[in-house]
């Protein structure tokens, strides 16, 4: 058995805990201190790809589309969004933790085929909340994978995103008929109701962590009607 090698540590702002980055052969892992199991593994990424495919499906072939990705993770959501969009699109990535960006700029980037090197990619280091609050009518799609879903795990400030006030702010950030797609570890009936209360047309999609197998995750797709 090849042992895990520790590559780096990062502190999550506002006492959100500590991320630990490790490698075993060609496999990478990010864990949260004090939490059993992995946050991310480079071999388990199908649901992150599905997040982008579902959230950006309406933009295939659209010129000058602008997509916001909240949370870089291991780069799979970004890479999948770029694969849907044409060469005249722009994808802005908001990543809270600078070290996560650095890890993706290193050997981890090869896993998702280095989407950060794509000229359509722009990176903002900071809370995605700041981007959402200062860019009205700016995005055709917003893809959020910033935590464990509506129940925040790593960063308490993420709770704003899933609140009614946050969802209404995101609604204003979307362009006409824009779409918001949110990754979640599981279903949440109350969150679906909250999305509808904020004015969205809502559907949910169950996807697998690995293609055809693994844990079942939920993608909330919220459409702006006008």
Backbone torsions as a table, in degrees:
resi	resn	phi	psi	omega
1	UNK	NA	126.1	178.2
2	UNK	-73.6	129.5	-178.2
3	UNK	-77.5	154.3	172.8
4	UNK	-73.2	139.6	177.3
5	UNK	-115.4	123.9	179.6
6	UNK	-72.6	127.1	-177.2
7	UNK	-109.7	-26.1	-176.6
8	UNK	-176.2	162.7	178.7
9	UNK	-134.0	145.3	178.2
10	UNK	-142.2	137.7	176.1
11	UNK	-90.8	133.1	175.6
12	UNK	-84.4	130.3	-177.5
13	UNK	-55.3	156.5	176.1
14	UNK	59.2	43.0	175.7
15	UNK	58.6	38.3	-179.7
16	UNK	-81.6	-3.9	-180.0
17	UNK	111.5	-168.5	-175.2
18	UNK	-128.6	130.8	175.0
19	UNK	-92.9	140.7	177.8
20	UNK	-122.9	124.9	-174.4
21	UNK	-107.4	126.1	-175.4
22	UNK	-136.6	162.1	179.0
23	UNK	-136.3	141.9	173.0
24	UNK	-136.3	102.2	-173.8
25	UNK	64.2	-121.2	178.1
26	UNK	-100.5	15.0	-179.7
27	UNK	-106.5	136.5	-179.8
28	UNK	-118.8	151.4	-178.8
29	UNK	-141.6	141.0	171.6
30	UNK	-123.4	125.0	-178.9
31	UNK	-120.9	155.6	175.2
32	UNK	-105.9	125.3	-178.4
33	UNK	-57.6	136.9	178.8
34	UNK	83.9	-2.4	-179.8
35	UNK	-118.0	127.2	-179.3
36	UNK	-70.2	138.5	178.9
37	UNK	87.5	179.5	-175.5
38	UNK	-96.9	147.7	166.8
39	UNK	-78.3	-42.3	-176.1
40	UNK	-146.5	145.6	173.6
41	UNK	-138.9	136.7	-174.1
42	UNK	-67.3	-10.2	178.4
43	UNK	-100.7	-2.3	-177.4
44	UNK	-125.3	95.3	-170.7
45	UNK	-145.9	6.4	-175.2
46	UNK	-61.2	-40.0	-177.3
47	UNK	-68.7	-30.2	175.1
48	UNK	-66.9	-39.4	176.5
49	UNK	-65.9	-41.0	179.5
50	UNK	-64.4	-33.4	175.5
51	UNK	-53.8	-46.5	-179.3
52	UNK	-70.8	-43.0	-178.5
53	UNK	-61.6	-42.0	180.0
54	UNK	-70.5	-43.6	-176.2
55	UNK	-74.3	-24.3	-176.2
56	UNK	-110.7	5.0	-174.8
57	UNK	-56.8	-34.0	-177.3
58	UNK	-76.2	-5.8	-175.3
59	UNK	-105.3	1.3	179.6
60	UNK	-58.6	118.1	-179.3
61	UNK	86.5	-4.3	-178.9
62	UNK	-76.4	135.3	177.9
63	UNK	-82.3	143.1	173.7
64	UNK	60.8	28.2	175.8
65	UNK	-67.5	145.8	177.9
66	UNK	-127.3	121.2	-176.7
67	UNK	-118.8	138.7	174.6
68	UNK	-108.6	127.4	174.9
69	UNK	-109.9	118.2	177.3
70	UNK	-96.1	106.8	-178.5
71	UNK	101.7	110.8	-178.6
72	UNK	-75.2	-37.3	-178.1
73	UNK	56.5	-128.6	177.1
74	UNK	-102.4	14.1	172.7
75	UNK	90.3	-3.0	-174.3
76	UNK	-72.5	-37.0	177.8
77	UNK	-64.0	-45.5	177.7
78	UNK	-60.7	-47.5	-178.0
79	UNK	-61.7	-40.8	-179.6
80	UNK	-67.7	-37.4	177.3
81	UNK	-63.0	-44.7	179.6
82	UNK	-61.8	-33.5	-178.7
83	UNK	-70.4	-24.9	178.6
84	UNK	-82.7	-35.9	-171.6
85	UNK	-84.8	156.3	177.0
86	UNK	-85.1	-178.0	-172.8
87	UNK	-74.7	-5.0	179.2
88	UNK	-102.6	10.9	179.6
89	UNK	-90.1	166.4	174.8
90	UNK	-132.8	137.3	175.5
91	UNK	-122.5	118.7	175.3
92	UNK	-97.9	127.7	178.4
93	UNK	-108.7	125.0	175.0
94	UNK	-105.2	116.7	-179.5
95	UNK	-125.0	125.3	-175.1
96	UNK	-71.5	-34.4	-168.4
97	UNK	-108.9	113.8	-177.1
98	UNK	-56.8	-35.1	-178.3
99	UNK	-64.8	-32.2	177.9
100	UNK	-63.6	-39.7	174.7
101	UNK	-61.8	-45.5	-179.8
102	UNK	-61.0	-41.8	179.7
103	UNK	-62.8	-39.0	178.5
104	UNK	-71.3	-24.8	176.8
105	UNK	-78.9	-12.7	177.5
106	UNK	-96.5	-149.6	-176.2
107	UNK	-60.6	-27.1	178.2
108	UNK	-58.7	-32.3	-178.1
109	UNK	-59.0	-27.2	-179.6
110	UNK	-64.0	-27.5	-176.4
111	UNK	-61.2	-42.6	179.9
112	UNK	-100.2	14.8	178.5
113	UNK	65.5	38.4	169.8
114	UNK	53.0	58.0	179.9
115	UNK	-65.7	-20.1	178.1
116	UNK	-66.6	-20.8	-179.8
117	UNK	-84.8	-8.2	178.8
118	UNK	-69.2	130.0	-177.8
119	UNK	-63.6	-14.2	177.9
120	UNK	-80.6	-8.9	-175.4
121	UNK	-91.0	131.8	171.4
122	UNK	-121.2	141.1	-177.5
123	UNK	-118.2	133.3	173.6
124	UNK	-119.3	118.4	174.7
125	UNK	-86.3	120.5	-177.7
126	UNK	148.1	178.6	-178.2
127	UNK	-71.5	131.3	178.5
128	UNK	-59.6	-24.4	178.0
129	UNK	-57.2	-39.0	-179.8
130	UNK	-65.1	-37.9	177.7
131	UNK	-66.6	-43.5	-177.9
132	UNK	-65.9	-32.3	-176.4
133	UNK	-80.9	-14.1	-173.1
134	UNK	-124.7	21.1	-178.9
135	UNK	-141.0	67.6	178.9
136	UNK	-65.9	139.4	175.2
137	UNK	54.3	43.2	-171.0
138	UNK	-111.2	-24.9	-169.0
139	UNK	-122.6	140.8	175.3
140	UNK	-84.9	-23.9	176.6
141	UNK	-152.1	143.7	175.5
142	UNK	-126.6	124.6	-178.7
143	UNK	-114.7	116.6	-175.0
144	UNK	-115.3	118.4	173.4
145	UNK	-137.0	61.3	-172.2
146	UNK	-98.5	-4.9	-176.8
147	UNK	-165.1	-155.7	-178.2
148	UNK	-84.5	3.4	-175.6
149	UNK	116.6	-158.9	-177.6
150	UNK	-56.9	-23.6	174.4
151	UNK	-95.2	98.5	-176.4
152	UNK	-59.8	139.2	-178.5
153	UNK	-116.3	-43.1	-171.8
154	UNK	-101.4	-20.1	-170.4
155	UNK	-152.2	110.2	-174.9
156	UNK	-58.6	-31.5	-179.3
157	UNK	-63.5	-19.4	178.0
158	UNK	-63.3	-21.5	-178.7
159	UNK	-59.4	-28.4	178.4
160	UNK	-60.3	-40.4	-177.9
161	UNK	-57.7	-38.2	-174.7
162	UNK	-91.5	-2.9	178.3
163	UNK	-78.1	165.3	177.8
164	UNK	-61.0	-42.1	179.1
165	UNK	-63.0	-41.6	179.0
166	UNK	-65.9	-43.0	-179.9
167	UNK	-65.3	-35.4	176.4
168	UNK	-68.5	-36.6	176.4
169	UNK	-64.7	-42.0	177.7
170	UNK	-62.7	-38.1	178.2
171	UNK	-56.9	-42.0	179.3
172	UNK	-70.3	-25.8	-179.8
173	UNK	-75.0	-27.4	-179.0
174	UNK	-75.7	144.3	171.0
175	UNK	-73.4	167.5	179.0
176	UNK	-52.4	131.7	-179.5
177	UNK	63.0	22.5	175.7
178	UNK	-71.2	168.8	-176.5
179	UNK	-131.7	142.0	175.5
180	UNK	-113.8	124.2	177.4
181	UNK	-120.5	130.5	-175.1
182	UNK	-126.4	128.1	176.7
183	UNK	-82.8	140.5	177.4
184	UNK	-144.0	145.8	177.8
185	UNK	-65.9	-19.8	179.9
186	UNK	-165.6	178.5	-178.5
187	UNK	-70.9	159.5	179.0
188	UNK	-155.4	97.5	-175.9
189	UNK	-61.6	-41.1	-178.8
190	UNK	-65.3	-34.8	178.0
191	UNK	-68.9	-37.5	175.7
192	UNK	-58.9	-43.4	178.2
193	UNK	-63.2	-38.3	-179.2
194	UNK	-65.6	-40.3	177.0
195	UNK	-60.6	-43.2	179.1
196	UNK	-65.4	-38.8	178.6
197	UNK	-63.5	-31.3	179.0
198	UNK	-77.6	-6.0	174.1
199	UNK	110.2	3.2	-176.7
200	UNK	-88.8	154.4	163.5
201	UNK	-90.0	127.3	-166.8
202	UNK	-121.0	138.8	168.7
203	UNK	-137.4	154.8	178.5
204	UNK	-121.2	146.6	-177.3
205	UNK	-131.1	127.6	177.1
206	UNK	-94.2	125.0	-177.5
207	UNK	-129.1	158.7	-178.2
208	UNK	-96.6	148.5	179.9
209	UNK	-62.6	-39.1	172.5
210	UNK	-116.9	152.6	-176.2
211	UNK	-59.6	113.7	177.2
212	UNK	82.6	-2.9	-178.8
213	UNK	-158.8	179.2	179.3
214	UNK	89.3	-175.0	-178.3
215	UNK	-60.1	153.0	176.1
216	UNK	-96.2	124.1	177.5
217	UNK	-113.6	166.1	-177.1
218	UNK	-118.5	134.2	171.1
219	UNK	-111.1	119.4	172.9
220	UNK	-89.2	124.1	176.4
221	UNK	-111.9	116.7	-177.5
222	UNK	-116.8	122.1	-176.2
223	UNK	-105.1	133.2	171.7
224	UNK	-79.0	129.4	-170.1
225	UNK	-82.5	-24.2	-178.2
226	UNK	-126.0	NA	NA
